[in-house]
């Protein structure tokens, strides 16, 4: 027996080993010699004991070929430590056919989230538990934002019943006043909440904000004066601004760049889902139970869904013990070996958003896209009646009814296409790939606007199809520009970026009102379509310099890879 001193001072007795007659000059001979030097059959030995068999034989044989093995073990002391541990071995060494141990989280040690730096380290794909938890979160933000849309559009389908109620003595002008207050409050709120919410829980802002806007809807229903209605509808606009930036942050935290376009597009159908539900719920309740219930019903739904969001949705994978979905290199400035404190909210806004020329390019593009979007939704029915001679508003509304349906398919496909382009060439600029899709869609908008304008008055099917395709091409850029803005800035600035883009977009929507009405009044419908085509052209010019633009993650990764070369 041979003695070996263990770290605790005890002497471990090792059995004498037979020599191998074959020279240890290959991996095959190493395995053969190691098996001869082991006291256990190969099938029952753990990895430490297999290394021990090789080491023991090579030490006793004095073979020079032991060096490669020793280099793999780093040094002799590490090898001796292996010998000490291998006498007793690991539990798995003594029972190699047993199943891997299961952690308290229900995962084997090989999939323990604490062992990885990001979810991309899972070789076999995301764990089932993570996929399930992420799906719950995704469904939560889709339904949650759809309810934001529901409580935003409740007045649209309740107002006609309010005007018909003699007790309120309300006319169309007063309804217009209320609806004009909302976008001003909403656009400003989206910007401010995006900035101030950068350090707050997006789940709390989403669920809590939805509950608050739902309560505002209920309070609106108890009013009887214009002052009451205007005040509460302005409050609704302010609270509505919490929804979009919160969803953007949650999507960014839970979905990696390679898949984000697909899921962002799927989340975007919340607009269509909420827009579809509003006339059914609010409109039906108002007509059947009175105008108050047109506000009460969406409010009750909003409070319920908001509470469920707070109970089920989580901000990020890290909140439930998983690593982040992907690593984002942090650009921390160091001074005298100490990391500087976190940037202030104002510093994040200035440095990452307002001083970023590409964010301004995206914002101005959004401006022109929303001019087209609001110009289409506000004026197409009037155009069909005034210029094409459609009999009534109902028939005209049917011909433009395909807009939302086309938008649903367009946003889904835009996300998939952009993800495909990124996967096809991961070394290229990720944001640039999405910009290329936006440019292609914008050309499609222009082509379909021309088709709609040139369609004969008798070709109702062609008008419907062209409006469907306008929606298809219009909602793709609306979705992807927001995603590009999120990917251009760091995680802490996603809300600020989305808020700023949303604010500028609603300025564009406001310019589709009075300015376009003046164009139609003074120059006719032909000039109206020319204005929309010019807006498309301006969007393309703004996007052209960004076709190869890299995301924040890519830029920070490039900086990290460059540092060792400069050192």
RAGI-V612428 format. One record per residue. SS is DSSP state (h for helix, s for strand, l for the rest). PSI is psi in whole degrees, -180 to 180 (999 if undefined). NEAR is the number of other C-alpha atoms within 12 Angstrom. Layout:
{{SS:PSI:NEAR} {SS:PSI:NEAR}}
This chain:
{{l:146:10} {s:133:14} {s:145:17} {s:127:23} {s:124:18} {l:166:21} {l:-29:16} {l:4:11} {l:-11:10} {l:161:11} {s:120:16} {s:130:22} {s:124:17} {s:137:25} {l:150:17} {l:143:17} {l:140:25} {l:147:20} {l:151:25} {l:132:27} {l:-14:18} {l:135:21} {l:136:23} {l:74:30} {l:4:20} {l:165:17} {h:-37:17} {h:-46:14} {h:-33:20} {h:-44:32} {h:-41:27} {h:-47:25} {h:-39:35} {h:-39:39} {h:-38:30} {h:-34:27} {h:-5:34} {l:151:35} {l:0:23} {l:152:21} {l:152:18} {h:-36:22} {h:-17:17} {h:3:22} {l:142:30} {l:176:28} {h:-36:24} {h:-40:31} {h:-30:36} {h:-41:34} {h:-37:37} {h:-43:41} {h:-43:42} {h:-45:42} {h:-44:44} {h:-45:41} {h:-45:36} {h:-34:36} {h:-42:27} {h:-33:22} {h:-19:24} {l:29:16} {l:137:26} {l:-19:17} {l:3:22} {h:-16:29} {h:-46:21} {h:-40:21} {h:-43:30} {h:-35:25} {h:-36:15} {h:-24:14} {l:4:22} {l:-54:15} {l:173:17} {h:-36:20} {h:-36:18} {h:-39:22} {h:-41:30} {h:-36:30} {h:-38:26} {h:-40:32} {h:-40:36} {h:-47:30} {h:-31:27} {h:-18:33} {h:-42:32} {h:-30:20} {l:179:25} {l:160:18} {h:-39:21} {h:-26:20} {h:-35:25} {h:-18:21} {l:67:16} {l:-17:18} {l:-5:14} {l:161:12} {l:153:13} {l:149:18} {l:149:19} {s:133:14} {l:174:14} {l:-23:11} {l:3:18} {l:22:17} {l:149:21} {s:159:17} {h:-29:17} {h:-14:20} {h:21:30} {l:119:28} {h:-30:31} {h:-13:23} {h:-7:17} {l:153:23} {l:-24:20} {s:166:29} {h:-17:32} {h:-12:25} {h:-10:23} {l:110:24} {l:-36:12} {l:18:11} {l:174:15} {l:143:28} {l:151:25} {h:-41:15} {h:-39:21} {h:-44:32} {h:-43:19} {h:-45:16} {h:-38:25} {h:-37:33} {h:-42:23} {h:-44:22} {h:-44:37} {h:-46:38} {h:-38:29} {h:-44:33} {h:-29:48} {h:-51:39} {h:-38:37} {h:-47:51} {h:-30:44} {h:-37:37} {h:-33:48} {h:-44:52} {h:-37:42} {h:-48:46} {h:-14:51} {h:-35:44} {h:4:40} {h:-39:48} {h:-33:46} {h:-40:32} {h:-5:34} {h:-29:40} {h:-43:37} {h:-36:28} {h:-34:33} {h:-42:35} {h:-35:24} {h:-13:18} {l:113:19} {l:-24:13} {l:-29:14} {l:-25:21} {l:49:17} {l:145:23} {l:179:20} {h:-37:17} {h:-41:14} {h:-38:22} {h:-41:27} {h:-35:20} {h:-45:22} {h:-44:32} {h:-21:29} {h:-31:23} {h:-38:25} {h:-54:34} {h:-31:36} {h:-48:31} {h:-39:32} {h:-47:40} {h:-43:38} {h:-42:32} {h:-39:38} {h:-38:39} {h:-50:42} {h:-45:31} {h:-32:42} {h:-37:48} {h:-52:39} {h:-25:32} {h:3:40} {h:-29:35} {h:10:27} {l:164:25} {l:119:30} {h:-30:40} {h:-42:41} {h:-42:31} {h:-39:42} {h:-56:51} {h:-46:43} {h:-40:32} {h:-39:43} {h:-42:50} {h:-40:37} {h:-44:37} {h:-30:48} {h:-41:43} {h:-36:32} {h:-40:39} {h:-44:47} {h:-45:32} {h:-37:28} {h:-39:39} {l:-15:33} {l:1:19} {l:165:24} {l:0:21} {l:159:19} {h:-36:23} {h:-45:15} {h:-50:19} {h:-46:34} {h:-41:28} {h:-47:24} {h:-30:35} {h:-31:42} {h:-41:33} {h:-38:33} {h:-42:47} {h:-40:40} {h:-44:33} {h:-29:42} {h:-27:51} {h:-11:47} {h:-22:51} {h:-56:52} {h:-54:54} {h:-35:50} {h:-45:51} {h:-39:53} {h:-42:52} {h:-43:47} {h:-42:45} {h:-41:46} {h:-37:44} {h:-33:40} {h:-17:43} {l:131:38} {l:164:32} {h:-41:41} {h:-18:35} {h:-4:28} {h:-36:43} {h:-41:45} {h:-49:34} {h:-31:40} {h:-40:45} {h:-39:40} {h:-39:34} {h:-33:39} {l:-19:47} {h:-9:37} {h:-34:37} {h:-47:36} {h:-39:36} {h:-45:28} {h:-41:33} {h:-31:32} {h:-37:26} {h:-33:29} {h:-52:36} {h:-31:31} {h:-49:24} {h:-59:34} {h:-46:43} {h:-45:34} {h:-43:25} {h:-41:27} {h:-43:33} {h:-35:24} {h:-38:17} {h:-3:18} {l:157:25} {h:-30:38} {h:-39:35} {h:-17:33} {h:-22:40} {h:-35:49} {h:-45:35} {h:-51:39} {h:-34:48} {h:-42:40} {h:-43:30} {h:-43:37} {h:-42:41} {h:-43:32} {h:-49:24} {h:-39:36} {h:-41:39} {h:-41:26} {h:-37:27} {h:-45:35} {h:-30:27} {h:-26:19} {h:-33:26} {l:142:39} {l:150:37} {l:-44:39} {l:165:34} {h:-34:33} {h:-26:23} {h:-18:20} {h:23:21} {l:2:24} {l:159:35} {l:166:29} {s:156:31} {l:-28:35} {l:155:30} {l:130:27} {l:114:30} {l:128:21} {l:126:22} {l:81:23} {l:130:17} {l:138:13} {s:139:12} {s:116:9} {l:37:7} {l:1:8} {s:138:9} {s:135:13} {l:160:13} {l:164:11} {l:145:16} {l:148:21} {l:164:18} {h:-40:25} {h:-37:23} {h:-41:20} {h:-43:29} {h:-46:33} {h:-50:21} {h:-41:21} {h:-23:34} {h:-66:37} {h:-27:27} {l:4:17} {l:110:23} {h:-29:22} {h:-32:36} {h:-40:43} {h:-40:30} {h:-43:33} {h:-41:50} {h:-44:40} {h:-34:33} {h:-45:42} {h:-40:47} {h:-51:37} {h:-34:42} {h:-39:54} {h:-26:39} {h:-46:40} {h:-47:47} {h:-51:43} {h:-33:34} {h:-37:39} {h:-51:39} {h:-31:27} {h:-29:24} {h:-11:31} {h:-39:40} {h:-44:30} {h:-39:28} {h:-45:34} {h:-37:35} {h:-46:22} {h:-40:20} {l:-29:23} {l:-5:26} {l:26:19} {l:140:26} {l:-49:21} {l:175:17} {h:-33:20} {h:-45:15} {h:-39:21} {h:-40:30} {h:-36:26} {h:-39:24} {h:-22:33} {l:9:37} {l:-15:30} {h:-2:28} {h:-52:37} {h:-38:35} {h:-45:29} {h:-38:29} {h:-36:38} {h:-50:36} {h:-38:30} {h:-42:41} {h:-38:44} {h:-46:34} {h:-36:33} {h:-43:43} {h:-42:44} {h:-43:29} {h:-44:31} {h:-38:44} {h:-38:36} {h:-44:23} {h:-37:28} {h:-43:32} {h:-33:22} {h:-36:15} {l:77:16} {l:-17:21} {l:-19:21} {l:178:20} {l:121:33} {h:-45:42} {h:-39:45} {h:-37:38} {h:-42:42} {h:-35:50} {h:-39:50} {h:-39:34} {h:-42:42} {h:-42:47} {h:-42:37} {h:-42:31} {h:-38:40} {h:-38:48} {h:-40:30} {h:-39:31} {h:-48:44} {h:-43:36} {h:-41:25} {h:-31:33} {h:-42:40} {h:-40:25} {h:-45:23} {h:-40:33} {h:-39:32} {h:-12:20} {l:134:22} {l:153:19} {l:-30:23} {l:-15:16} {l:70:20} {h:-36:25} {h:-37:21} {h:-38:23} {h:-43:37} {h:-45:36} {h:-40:26} {h:-36:36} {h:-39:43} {h:-45:34} {h:-31:38} {h:-45:46} {h:-41:40} {h:-50:35} {h:-23:43} {h:-41:50} {h:-19:45} {h:-54:50} {h:-38:54} {h:-41:52} {h:-47:51} {h:-32:53} {h:-41:54} {h:-40:52} {h:-42:54} {h:-42:50} {h:-37:51} {h:-37:49} {h:-13:50} {h:-18:43} {l:168:41} {l:166:35} {h:-36:37} {h:-18:42} {h:6:44} {h:-46:45} {h:-42:52} {h:-41:49} {h:-47:51} {h:-39:53} {h:-43:44} {h:-45:45} {h:-42:48} {h:-38:50} {h:-48:37} {h:-38:36} {h:-42:39} {h:-22:38} {h:-39:30} {h:-42:33} {h:-38:32} {h:-34:31} {l:-8:29} {l:-4:32} {l:-92:27} {h:-46:19} {h:-46:22} {h:-35:33} {h:-36:26} {h:-38:17} {h:-45:23} {h:-44:27} {h:-40:16} {h:-27:13} {h:-6:16} {l:176:18} {h:-27:28} {h:-42:22} {h:-32:20} {h:-46:34} {h:-35:34} {h:-41:23} {h:-41:31} {h:-39:40} {h:-37:31} {h:-39:23} {h:-41:35} {h:-43:40} {h:-40:26} {h:-39:27} {h:-42:38} {h:-41:34} {h:-39:23} {h:-32:29} {h:-25:40} {h:-42:25} {l:-3:20} {l:17:33} {l:-14:27} {l:19:23} {l:135:31} {l:154:31} {l:170:37} {h:-43:35} {h:-44:30} {h:-41:30} {h:-42:26} {h:-35:23} {h:-40:20} {h:-40:21} {h:-41:19} {h:-39:20} {h:-24:14} {h:-27:12} {h:-46:12} {h:-33:9} {h:-33:9} {h:-22:8} {l:999:7}}
